[in-house]
Amino acid sequence: MWWYENVSRADFEAVKDTIEQIMLQLGASKYEIRLPYEAKTTSCSDDFEETHHSERSVFTYKGLFFRVDEVLFSKKPFIVIECGDLDELINNIMNDAEPFPYDLSYEELCDEVKYSLGIEPYPQE
């Protein structure tokens, strides 16, 4: 069950598509691989549970592998880019970069992708 009122699942998925396009524009490339598992996200918040089957592409950049995923917080969904080497990708144990809100401006989304890919360091807080 998708419990967010301010964004539909389709609109959220469209932002994830945009993130993948930004990754390509920044020099990442799609990596063709048939993974031995099905990517599935299950998130719970209070009395709600959301299960979503993802068919997201895998990207490679500077020898590492990346995949766009999500984290569903109670107030709004966030996007997270997973990163790892080939073994971590195959075994579905990639590390998550810092999650970021789906509703950032295009320029802010570009910045988040740059941080996640390691193009730019995360800003000091």
N, C-alpha and C positions, 0 to 999 in steps of 0.2 A: 504494500500500500504506500503510495506516494503522498506524504502528509503536508507538503509545503504548499502554501496558498499563493505565494508571490512568484513562483516559477513552476512551469510544467516540466515533466520528465523530458519531453521533446525539446523544450528550450534549453534545459540543462545539457542535454546530449549535444545540442548545436554548439554550445560553448566549448565542450570537449573536442568537437570537430575543429573549431577555431584554434584551439591549443595545438592540435596536430598540424594544422597548416602553418602556424607560427614556427613550430619545430622544423618543418621542411624549409621554410624561408631562412632560418638561421643556420642551415647547413646539415641538419640531420637527414638521414635517408631511411626509407622503409626497409626493414629486414624481413625477408621471407623465411618464415619458420613455421612448422606445424607443431604446436605445443602439445605435450602429453596431458594436458588438463584443460578444463573449461574455466575461463575467468568468470567468477561470480562474486558479486558484492552483496553481503547481507549486513544491514545496519539496523540497530534498534534504538528507539527513543521513546521513553515512557511506555505506552501501550502499543506502539506501532513498530512494525517490522517491514523493511523494504528489501526485497531480493531482486537483483537485476543481473541478467546475463549479458556480459559485455563481449563484444567482438572487436575490440580495439586492436589497432596495428601495433607492431613492435618497431621501434626506431633504433638506429645506431648512430652514435656521435662520438668521435675520438676514442673508439675502442670499447665504449660502454653501451649498454642497452637500456632503453627507456620505454615506458608505457604509461599512458594517461589513465588515471583511476579516480576514485572519488572517496570522500569521507562525508558521511551524512550526520552533521551535528543537529541538535534539536532546533535551532533557530533558522539555519539555512544550510544548503549543501556546499561543500568545498571541493575543490579539485586538488589532486595530488599527482605528482609525476614520480613513478617508481623508477629506480635506477639500480643497475647491477651488472656483473659480468655474465658471460654466457651460462656458466654453471648455475648462478643464482636465478637467471631467467628460466632455465629449464626446470629447476626445482621449485619455482614459484616462491622464492625467498628474497626477492629484491628489496632494497631499502627504500623508504618513502622520503622524498624531499619535503620541505615545509609545505603544508597545505595552504591554499589560498582561496578566497571567496570567488565564486563564479561570476559575480556581478561587478567586477572591476572594469575600468575603461580598457579599450584595446591596447593603449600604450602601457598600462599597468600589467595587463596580461602578458605582453611581450617581455616586460621586465621580469616577471615571475618565471617565465620559461627560461630566460637567460640565467637566472639564479639556479634553477633546477638542473640545467645542462652544464653548469659550471663555467659559463661564458663570462659571467660577472659574479663577484662575491656578494653574498647576502649583505645588505646594509647593516651597519652597527646600530643597535637600538639604544 
